[in-house]
Amino acid sequence: MSIEIDRIKFDEKGLVPAIVQDIYTGKILMLAYMNKESLEKTLETNTTWFYSRSRQKLWNKGETSGHVQKVKRLAFDCDRDSLLVEVEQVGPACHTGEISCFHNEILMDSAFENFNRAITDELYEFLKGRKEHPVEGSYTTYLFSEGIDKILKKIGEETTEVVIGAKNTDRQELVSELADLMYHSIVLMIEKSITIDDVRKELGKRMNKRKQTGKDGKALNM
């Protein structure tokens, strides 16, 4: 990770606002301030350090709570007077226990009322809870109790349903079948101890490479 600290425009108090964003979900987690020293410590430790304007001292996010922020990317804007810190958040970011400090809504377009970028993460945690704490009558609990063969059988069935849905003209049918396949795929991931982040990281590697080498040795565009 590299950043040209000398190019950043700190204000008259030696501070610059830092927007912290979850690198996986895109959710804005918090806004805090950094001075040159806290920025240097952030780069040195790969965890976020900020300057508290009320206490007038440096503080390391998660030092007492354990809810640390592992820095994955850090950039400054076109005016060089604000920072974007993309992190892997451990636990909630807000001291209230909320995932994000920005949880008090003023306006929400009704069309996006149920929209959730992090739905796969929430679904994963919910289904994992069904495995760890079985609930009688739960379909998910039933799948886990039946084991890997039953789960794989359902994956095969749902894959076939996706193919059939894709051949039909009903778009919503295909969306529904894809959702079913994703649900069962997440069940399989939990059964085999594979996390959402494992898959994200693998996809990230492929995106970063941009090109892959095929069996014939030729470079293939992704």
C-alpha positions as CSV (number, residue, x, y, z in Angstrom):
1,M,0.0,0.0,0.0
2,S,1.4,3.4,-0.9
3,I,0.0,6.9,-0.6
4,E,1.7,10.3,-1.1
5,I,1.1,11.9,2.3
6,D,2.8,15.2,1.3
7,R,0.3,15.7,-1.4
8,I,-2.7,15.6,1.0
9,K,-4.2,19.0,2.0
10,F,-4.6,19.0,5.8
11,D,-6.8,21.8,7.1
12,E,-5.7,24.6,9.4
13,K,-5.8,22.2,12.4
14,G,-3.7,19.6,10.6
15,L,-6.7,17.3,10.0
16,V,-8.3,15.6,7.0
17,P,-11.7,13.8,7.0
18,A,-11.5,10.1,6.4
19,I,-14.5,8.2,5.1
20,V,-14.4,4.5,6.1
21,Q,-16.1,2.0,3.7
22,D,-16.5,-1.8,3.9
23,I,-14.5,-3.1,1.0
24,Y,-16.7,-6.1,0.6
25,T,-20.2,-4.7,0.9
26,G,-19.6,-1.1,-0.1
27,K,-21.4,0.1,3.0
28,I,-20.1,3.4,4.5
29,L,-19.2,2.6,8.0
30,M,-18.1,5.9,9.6
31,L,-16.5,9.3,9.2
32,A,-13.5,10.3,11.4
33,Y,-10.5,12.5,11.1
34,M,-6.8,11.8,10.6
35,N,-3.7,14.0,11.1
36,K,-0.3,13.2,9.6
37,E,0.7,11.0,12.5
38,S,-2.4,8.9,12.6
39,L,-2.2,8.4,8.8
40,E,1.4,7.3,9.1
41,K,0.4,4.8,11.9
42,T,-2.5,3.6,9.7
43,L,-0.1,2.9,6.9
44,E,2.4,1.3,9.3
45,T,0.0,-1.1,11.0
46,N,-2.6,-1.6,8.3
47,T,-5.3,-0.8,10.9
48,T,-7.2,2.5,11.2
49,W,-5.8,5.2,13.5
50,F,-7.7,8.5,13.9
51,Y,-7.3,11.8,15.7
52,S,-10.0,12.5,18.3
53,R,-11.0,16.2,18.2
54,S,-12.7,16.0,21.6
55,R,-9.9,14.2,23.4
56,Q,-7.1,15.7,21.3
57,K,-5.3,12.4,21.0
58,L,-4.8,9.5,18.6
59,W,-7.0,6.4,18.8
60,N,-6.8,3.0,17.2
61,K,-10.2,1.8,16.0
62,G,-11.1,-1.5,17.9
63,E,-8.3,-1.2,20.4
64,T,-10.7,-1.9,23.3
65,S,-13.7,-3.4,21.6
66,G,-11.8,-5.7,19.2
67,H,-13.8,-4.3,16.3
68,V,-10.7,-3.5,14.3
69,Q,-10.6,-2.3,10.7
70,K,-8.0,-4.0,8.5
71,V,-7.1,-1.5,5.8
72,K,-7.2,-2.9,2.3
73,R,-7.0,0.3,0.2
74,L,-6.5,4.0,1.0
75,A,-6.9,6.9,-1.5
76,F,-7.4,10.6,-1.5
77,D,-9.9,12.6,-3.6
78,C,-9.3,14.9,-6.6
79,D,-9.0,17.9,-4.3
80,R,-6.6,16.0,-2.0
81,D,-8.6,17.2,1.0
82,S,-10.4,14.0,2.0
83,L,-9.5,10.3,2.3
84,L,-11.3,7.1,1.4
85,V,-10.3,4.1,3.6
86,E,-11.6,0.8,2.4
87,V,-11.4,-1.8,5.2
88,E,-12.3,-5.3,6.3
89,Q,-14.4,-4.6,9.3
90,V,-14.3,-7.0,12.3
91,G,-17.6,-6.8,14.1
92,P,-19.8,-3.6,14.1
93,A,-18.2,-0.3,13.3
94,C,-20.5,1.9,15.4
95,H,-20.1,2.1,19.2
96,T,-23.9,1.6,19.5
97,G,-23.5,-2.0,18.1
98,E,-24.8,-1.0,14.6
99,I,-22.8,-2.2,11.6
100,S,-22.5,1.4,10.4
101,C,-22.6,4.8,12.2
102,F,-25.0,5.9,9.4
103,H,-28.0,4.0,10.6
104,N,-30.4,7.0,11.2
105,E,-32.3,7.3,8.0
106,I,-33.8,10.7,6.9
107,L,-35.0,9.6,3.5
108,M,-35.5,6.2,1.8
109,D,-36.9,5.9,-1.7
110,S,-39.6,3.3,-1.5
111,A,-38.2,1.5,-4.5
112,F,-35.1,0.7,-2.5
113,E,-36.8,0.0,0.8
114,N,-35.8,-3.7,0.8
115,F,-32.6,-3.3,-1.2
116,N,-29.6,-4.6,0.6
117,R,-26.1,-4.9,-0.9
118,A,-25.0,-7.1,1.9
119,I,-27.9,-9.6,1.7
120,T,-25.6,-12.5,0.8
121,D,-23.6,-11.9,4.0
122,E,-26.7,-11.7,6.1
123,L,-28.1,-14.8,4.5
124,Y,-24.8,-16.7,5.2
125,E,-24.9,-15.7,8.9
126,F,-28.6,-16.7,9.2
127,L,-28.1,-20.1,7.6
128,K,-24.9,-20.7,9.6
129,G,-27.0,-20.0,12.7
130,R,-29.4,-22.8,11.5
131,K,-26.5,-25.2,11.4
132,E,-25.1,-24.2,14.8
133,H,-28.6,-23.9,16.4
134,P,-31.0,-26.3,14.7
135,V,-34.7,-25.3,14.6
136,E,-37.4,-27.9,14.3
137,G,-39.4,-27.6,11.1
138,S,-36.7,-25.5,9.4
139,Y,-35.9,-26.6,5.8
140,T,-32.3,-25.4,6.3
141,T,-31.9,-27.4,9.4
142,Y,-33.3,-30.4,7.5
143,L,-30.7,-30.0,4.8
144,F,-27.8,-29.9,7.3
145,S,-29.2,-32.9,9.2
146,E,-29.4,-34.9,6.0
147,G,-25.8,-34.1,5.1
148,I,-23.7,-33.5,2.1
149,D,-25.4,-36.0,-0.3
150,K,-28.8,-34.3,0.2
151,I,-27.3,-30.9,-0.3
152,L,-25.5,-31.9,-3.5
153,K,-28.7,-33.5,-4.8
154,K,-30.5,-30.2,-4.3
155,I,-27.7,-28.2,-6.0
156,G,-28.1,-30.5,-9.0
157,E,-31.9,-30.0,-9.0
158,E,-31.7,-26.3,-8.7
159,T,-29.0,-26.1,-11.5
160,T,-31.4,-27.9,-13.8
161,E,-34.2,-25.5,-12.8
162,V,-32.0,-22.5,-13.7
163,V,-31.3,-24.0,-17.1
164,I,-35.1,-24.5,-17.7
165,G,-35.8,-21.0,-16.4
166,A,-33.2,-19.6,-18.8
167,K,-34.9,-21.3,-21.8
168,N,-38.3,-19.8,-20.9
169,T,-39.3,-16.2,-21.5
170,D,-40.3,-15.4,-17.9
171,R,-37.5,-13.2,-16.5
172,Q,-38.9,-13.4,-12.9
173,E,-38.9,-17.1,-13.1
174,L,-35.2,-17.2,-13.9
175,V,-34.5,-14.7,-11.1
176,S,-36.3,-16.9,-8.7
177,E,-34.5,-20.0,-9.8
178,L,-31.1,-18.3,-9.5
179,A,-32.0,-17.2,-6.0
180,D,-32.8,-20.8,-5.1
181,L,-29.5,-21.9,-6.5
182,M,-27.6,-19.2,-4.6
183,Y,-29.4,-20.3,-1.4
184,H,-28.5,-23.9,-1.8
185,S,-24.9,-23.0,-2.8
186,I,-24.5,-21.0,0.5
187,V,-25.8,-24.0,2.4
188,L,-23.1,-26.1,0.7
189,M,-20.5,-23.4,1.5
190,I,-21.3,-23.6,5.2
191,E,-21.3,-27.4,5.2
192,K,-17.8,-27.3,3.7
193,S,-16.6,-24.4,5.9
194,I,-16.2,-22.0,2.9
195,T,-17.0,-18.3,3.6
196,I,-18.3,-15.6,1.4
197,D,-15.0,-13.8,1.8
198,D,-13.2,-17.0,0.4
199,V,-15.2,-16.7,-2.8
200,R,-14.8,-12.9,-2.9
201,K,-11.0,-13.2,-2.6
202,E,-10.9,-15.8,-5.4
203,L,-12.9,-13.6,-7.7
204,G,-10.7,-10.7,-6.7
205,K,-7.6,-12.6,-7.7
206,R,-9.1,-13.3,-11.1
207,M,-10.1,-9.7,-11.6
208,N,-6.6,-8.5,-10.6
209,K,-5.0,-10.8,-13.0
210,R,-7.4,-9.8,-15.8
211,K,-5.8,-12.5,-18.0
212,Q,-5.5,-16.2,-17.4
213,T,-3.4,-18.9,-19.1
214,G,-5.3,-21.6,-20.9
215,K,-4.3,-25.2,-21.3
216,D,-2.7,-24.4,-24.6
217,G,-0.5,-21.8,-22.9
218,K,-2.2,-18.8,-24.5
219,A,-3.4,-15.9,-22.5
220,L,-7.2,-15.8,-22.1
221,N,-9.2,-12.6,-21.4
222,M,-11.5,-13.1,-18.4
